[in-house]
Each structure stands twice: as structure tokens, then as C-alpha cells.
Amino acid sequence: MAKPVGEGNWRHTTVQTLRDFLKQVENLPPDTLLCVAEVDEAFAAHVAEVEIIEDAKLQNRKAEGIEAVELGNGHQRVVVIRW
């Protein structure tokens, strides 16, 4: 049975920073596998690419939608994990 990292953080509904993410995984061994999955999915995918976008635009402070961040036309730096 999978368990969320941190205290109930598996259902983030607001923006998560890199600091938040690193805090959640700080005690894991460095060879821990990183994968991606949609909420409530029983399977995950391997990471295809990690990309840093320099000109992203936050669309919504709530991360509920799949279009919460536009990957262009903005001035924010974001880390994108693609699968």
C-alpha cells in the first residue's frame, strides 16, 4: 500500500514550491526511484524528462486543474516533470 510523503500532502490543492518538495523527500536515500502518477492512480510512469521553464505563467493558485501553469508567456521559473 502506497503512503503519502509528509503529513497529508498527497492531495495538494495549492501551489507547491521546490522547498516544499525537498522537505518532503529529505530523509529518503538518494537512490530512491522517482516516478509520476495522477491522483488516485494505481500505477505510475517513469519520468521522461525534468525541464526548467524560465517564462512560465501561473494561471491559478489552486493546482486542481491540469492547466494551472502556462509554460510560457510569463516571468516565473518552474520545474516540470514530464512523463
MODELLER restraints for C-alpha pairs under 7 A, 6 or more apart:
rsr = mdl.restraints
at = mdl.atoms
rsr.add(forms.Gaussian(group=physical.xy_distance, feature=features.Distance(at['CA:4:A'], at['CA:10:A']), mean=5.26, stdev=0.5))
rsr.add(forms.Gaussian(group=physical.xy_distance, feature=features.Distance(at['CA:5:A'], at['CA:24:A']), mean=5.95, stdev=0.5))
rsr.add(forms.Gaussian(group=physical.xy_distance, feature=features.Distance(at['CA:6:A'], at['CA:24:A']), mean=5.51, stdev=0.5))
rsr.add(forms.Gaussian(group=physical.xy_distance, feature=features.Distance(at['CA:13:A'], at['CA:62:A']), mean=5.38, stdev=0.5))
rsr.add(forms.Gaussian(group=physical.xy_distance, feature=features.Distance(at['CA:13:A'], at['CA:63:A']), mean=5.08, stdev=0.5))
rsr.add(forms.Gaussian(group=physical.xy_distance, feature=features.Distance(at['CA:13:A'], at['CA:64:A']), mean=5.74, stdev=0.5))
rsr.add(forms.Gaussian(group=physical.xy_distance, feature=features.Distance(at['CA:14:A'], at['CA:61:A']), mean=5.78, stdev=0.5))
rsr.add(forms.Gaussian(group=physical.xy_distance, feature=features.Distance(at['CA:14:A'], at['CA:62:A']), mean=4.44, stdev=0.5))
rsr.add(forms.Gaussian(group=physical.xy_distance, feature=features.Distance(at['CA:14:A'], at['CA:63:A']), mean=5.20, stdev=0.5))
rsr.add(forms.Gaussian(group=physical.xy_distance, feature=features.Distance(at['CA:15:A'], at['CA:61:A']), mean=5.82, stdev=0.5))
rsr.add(forms.Gaussian(group=physical.xy_distance, feature=features.Distance(at['CA:15:A'], at['CA:62:A']), mean=6.34, stdev=0.5))
rsr.add(forms.Gaussian(group=physical.xy_distance, feature=features.Distance(at['CA:15:A'], at['CA:63:A']), mean=6.01, stdev=0.5))
rsr.add(forms.Gaussian(group=physical.xy_distance, feature=features.Distance(at['CA:34:A'], at['CA:47:A']), mean=6.98, stdev=0.5))
rsr.add(forms.Gaussian(group=physical.xy_distance, feature=features.Distance(at['CA:35:A'], at['CA:44:A']), mean=6.12, stdev=0.5))
rsr.add(forms.Gaussian(group=physical.xy_distance, feature=features.Distance(at['CA:35:A'], at['CA:45:A']), mean=5.60, stdev=0.5))
rsr.add(forms.Gaussian(group=physical.xy_distance, feature=features.Distance(at['CA:35:A'], at['CA:46:A']), mean=4.76, stdev=0.5))
rsr.add(forms.Gaussian(group=physical.xy_distance, feature=features.Distance(at['CA:35:A'], at['CA:47:A']), mean=5.42, stdev=0.5))
rsr.add(forms.Gaussian(group=physical.xy_distance, feature=features.Distance(at['CA:36:A'], at['CA:44:A']), mean=5.34, stdev=0.5))
rsr.add(forms.Gaussian(group=physical.xy_distance, feature=features.Distance(at['CA:36:A'], at['CA:45:A']), mean=5.30, stdev=0.5))
rsr.add(forms.Gaussian(group=physical.xy_distance, feature=features.Distance(at['CA:36:A'], at['CA:46:A']), mean=6.41, stdev=0.5))
rsr.add(forms.Gaussian(group=physical.xy_distance, feature=features.Distance(at['CA:36:A'], at['CA:47:A']), mean=6.41, stdev=0.5))
rsr.add(forms.Gaussian(group=physical.xy_distance, feature=features.Distance(at['CA:36:A'], at['CA:83:A']), mean=6.89, stdev=0.5))
rsr.add(forms.Gaussian(group=physical.xy_distance, feature=features.Distance(at['CA:37:A'], at['CA:43:A']), mean=6.70, stdev=0.5))
rsr.add(forms.Gaussian(group=physical.xy_distance, feature=features.Distance(at['CA:37:A'], at['CA:44:A']), mean=4.46, stdev=0.5))
rsr.add(forms.Gaussian(group=physical.xy_distance, feature=features.Distance(at['CA:37:A'], at['CA:45:A']), mean=6.23, stdev=0.5))
rsr.add(forms.Gaussian(group=physical.xy_distance, feature=features.Distance(at['CA:45:A'], at['CA:83:A']), mean=6.39, stdev=0.5))
rsr.add(forms.Gaussian(group=physical.xy_distance, feature=features.Distance(at['CA:46:A'], at['CA:83:A']), mean=6.35, stdev=0.5))
rsr.add(forms.Gaussian(group=physical.xy_distance, feature=features.Distance(at['CA:47:A'], at['CA:81:A']), mean=6.71, stdev=0.5))
rsr.add(forms.Gaussian(group=physical.xy_distance, feature=features.Distance(at['CA:47:A'], at['CA:82:A']), mean=5.99, stdev=0.5))
rsr.add(forms.Gaussian(group=physical.xy_distance, feature=features.Distance(at['CA:47:A'], at['CA:83:A']), mean=4.86, stdev=0.5))
rsr.add(forms.Gaussian(group=physical.xy_distance, feature=features.Distance(at['CA:48:A'], at['CA:82:A']), mean=5.51, stdev=0.5))
rsr.add(forms.Gaussian(group=physical.xy_distance, feature=features.Distance(at['CA:48:A'], at['CA:83:A']), mean=4.66, stdev=0.5))
rsr.add(forms.Gaussian(group=physical.xy_distance, feature=features.Distance(at['CA:49:A'], at['CA:81:A']), mean=6.03, stdev=0.5))
rsr.add(forms.Gaussian(group=physical.xy_distance, feature=features.Distance(at['CA:49:A'], at['CA:82:A']), mean=5.13, stdev=0.5))
rsr.add(forms.Gaussian(group=physical.xy_distance, feature=features.Distance(at['CA:49:A'], at['CA:83:A']), mean=6.78, stdev=0.5))
rsr.add(forms.Gaussian(group=physical.xy_distance, feature=features.Distance(at['CA:50:A'], at['CA:79:A']), mean=6.99, stdev=0.5))
rsr.add(forms.Gaussian(group=physical.xy_distance, feature=features.Distance(at['CA:50:A'], at['CA:80:A']), mean=5.71, stdev=0.5))
rsr.add(forms.Gaussian(group=physical.xy_distance, feature=features.Distance(at['CA:50:A'], at['CA:81:A']), mean=4.64, stdev=0.5))
rsr.add(forms.Gaussian(group=physical.xy_distance, feature=features.Distance(at['CA:50:A'], at['CA:82:A']), mean=6.19, stdev=0.5))
rsr.add(forms.Gaussian(group=physical.xy_distance, feature=features.Distance(at['CA:51:A'], at['CA:79:A']), mean=5.79, stdev=0.5))
rsr.add(forms.Gaussian(group=physical.xy_distance, feature=features.Distance(at['CA:51:A'], at['CA:80:A']), mean=5.05, stdev=0.5))
rsr.add(forms.Gaussian(group=physical.xy_distance, feature=features.Distance(at['CA:51:A'], at['CA:81:A']), mean=6.45, stdev=0.5))
rsr.add(forms.Gaussian(group=physical.xy_distance, feature=features.Distance(at['CA:52:A'], at['CA:77:A']), mean=6.94, stdev=0.5))
rsr.add(forms.Gaussian(group=physical.xy_distance, feature=features.Distance(at['CA:52:A'], at['CA:78:A']), mean=5.79, stdev=0.5))
rsr.add(forms.Gaussian(group=physical.xy_distance, feature=features.Distance(at['CA:52:A'], at['CA:79:A']), mean=4.63, stdev=0.5))
rsr.add(forms.Gaussian(group=physical.xy_distance, feature=features.Distance(at['CA:52:A'], at['CA:80:A']), mean=6.18, stdev=0.5))
rsr.add(forms.Gaussian(group=physical.xy_distance, feature=features.Distance(at['CA:53:A'], at['CA:71:A']), mean=6.72, stdev=0.5))
rsr.add(forms.Gaussian(group=physical.xy_distance, feature=features.Distance(at['CA:53:A'], at['CA:77:A']), mean=5.54, stdev=0.5))
rsr.add(forms.Gaussian(group=physical.xy_distance, feature=features.Distance(at['CA:53:A'], at['CA:78:A']), mean=5.31, stdev=0.5))
rsr.add(forms.Gaussian(group=physical.xy_distance, feature=features.Distance(at['CA:53:A'], at['CA:79:A']), mean=6.36, stdev=0.5))
rsr.add(forms.Gaussian(group=physical.xy_distance, feature=features.Distance(at['CA:54:A'], at['CA:75:A']), mean=6.83, stdev=0.5))
rsr.add(forms.Gaussian(group=physical.xy_distance, feature=features.Distance(at['CA:54:A'], at['CA:76:A']), mean=6.07, stdev=0.5))
rsr.add(forms.Gaussian(group=physical.xy_distance, feature=features.Distance(at['CA:54:A'], at['CA:77:A']), mean=4.35, stdev=0.5))
rsr.add(forms.Gaussian(group=physical.xy_distance, feature=features.Distance(at['CA:54:A'], at['CA:78:A']), mean=6.67, stdev=0.5))
rsr.add(forms.Gaussian(group=physical.xy_distance, feature=features.Distance(at['CA:55:A'], at['CA:71:A']), mean=6.83, stdev=0.5))
rsr.add(forms.Gaussian(group=physical.xy_distance, feature=features.Distance(at['CA:55:A'], at['CA:72:A']), mean=5.00, stdev=0.5))
rsr.add(forms.Gaussian(group=physical.xy_distance, feature=features.Distance(at['CA:55:A'], at['CA:73:A']), mean=6.07, stdev=0.5))
rsr.add(forms.Gaussian(group=physical.xy_distance, feature=features.Distance(at['CA:55:A'], at['CA:74:A']), mean=4.68, stdev=0.5))
rsr.add(forms.Gaussian(group=physical.xy_distance, feature=features.Distance(at['CA:55:A'], at['CA:75:A']), mean=4.55, stdev=0.5))
rsr.add(forms.Gaussian(group=physical.xy_distance, feature=features.Distance(at['CA:55:A'], at['CA:76:A']), mean=5.35, stdev=0.5))
rsr.add(forms.Gaussian(group=physical.xy_distance, feature=features.Distance(at['CA:55:A'], at['CA:77:A']), mean=6.06, stdev=0.5))
rsr.add(forms.Gaussian(group=physical.xy_distance, feature=features.Distance(at['CA:56:A'], at['CA:69:A']), mean=6.72, stdev=0.5))
rsr.add(forms.Gaussian(group=physical.xy_distance, feature=features.Distance(at['CA:56:A'], at['CA:70:A']), mean=5.62, stdev=0.5))
rsr.add(forms.Gaussian(group=physical.xy_distance, feature=features.Distance(at['CA:56:A'], at['CA:71:A']), mean=4.49, stdev=0.5))
rsr.add(forms.Gaussian(group=physical.xy_distance, feature=features.Distance(at['CA:56:A'], at['CA:72:A']), mean=4.50, stdev=0.5))
rsr.add(forms.Gaussian(group=physical.xy_distance, feature=features.Distance(at['CA:56:A'], at['CA:73:A']), mean=6.23, stdev=0.5))
rsr.add(forms.Gaussian(group=physical.xy_distance, feature=features.Distance(at['CA:56:A'], at['CA:74:A']), mean=4.68, stdev=0.5))
rsr.add(forms.Gaussian(group=physical.xy_distance, feature=features.Distance(at['CA:56:A'], at['CA:75:A']), mean=5.84, stdev=0.5))
rsr.add(forms.Gaussian(group=physical.xy_distance, feature=features.Distance(at['CA:56:A'], at['CA:76:A']), mean=4.97, stdev=0.5))
rsr.add(forms.Gaussian(group=physical.xy_distance, feature=features.Distance(at['CA:56:A'], at['CA:77:A']), mean=6.04, stdev=0.5))
rsr.add(forms.Gaussian(group=physical.xy_distance, feature=features.Distance(at['CA:56:A'], at['CA:78:A']), mean=6.54, stdev=0.5))
rsr.add(forms.Gaussian(group=physical.xy_distance, feature=features.Distance(at['CA:57:A'], at['CA:69:A']), mean=5.65, stdev=0.5))
rsr.add(forms.Gaussian(group=physical.xy_distance, feature=features.Distance(at['CA:57:A'], at['CA:70:A']), mean=4.96, stdev=0.5))
rsr.add(forms.Gaussian(group=physical.xy_distance, feature=features.Distance(at['CA:57:A'], at['CA:71:A']), mean=6.43, stdev=0.5))
rsr.add(forms.Gaussian(group=physical.xy_distance, feature=features.Distance(at['CA:57:A'], at['CA:72:A']), mean=6.18, stdev=0.5))
rsr.add(forms.Gaussian(group=physical.xy_distance, feature=features.Distance(at['CA:57:A'], at['CA:73:A']), mean=6.10, stdev=0.5))
rsr.add(forms.Gaussian(group=physical.xy_distance, feature=features.Distance(at['CA:57:A'], at['CA:74:A']), mean=4.14, stdev=0.5))
rsr.add(forms.Gaussian(group=physical.xy_distance, feature=features.Distance(at['CA:57:A'], at['CA:75:A']), mean=6.35, stdev=0.5))
rsr.add(forms.Gaussian(group=physical.xy_distance, feature=features.Distance(at['CA:57:A'], at['CA:76:A']), mean=6.08, stdev=0.5))
rsr.add(forms.Gaussian(group=physical.xy_distance, feature=features.Distance(at['CA:58:A'], at['CA:68:A']), mean=6.33, stdev=0.5))
rsr.add(forms.Gaussian(group=physical.xy_distance, feature=features.Distance(at['CA:58:A'], at['CA:69:A']), mean=4.48, stdev=0.5))
rsr.add(forms.Gaussian(group=physical.xy_distance, feature=features.Distance(at['CA:58:A'], at['CA:70:A']), mean=6.25, stdev=0.5))
rsr.add(forms.Gaussian(group=physical.xy_distance, feature=features.Distance(at['CA:59:A'], at['CA:68:A']), mean=5.01, stdev=0.5))
rsr.add(forms.Gaussian(group=physical.xy_distance, feature=features.Distance(at['CA:59:A'], at['CA:69:A']), mean=5.13, stdev=0.5))
rsr.add(forms.Gaussian(group=physical.xy_distance, feature=features.Distance(at['CA:59:A'], at['CA:70:A']), mean=6.51, stdev=0.5))
rsr.add(forms.Gaussian(group=physical.xy_distance, feature=features.Distance(at['CA:60:A'], at['CA:68:A']), mean=5.12, stdev=0.5))
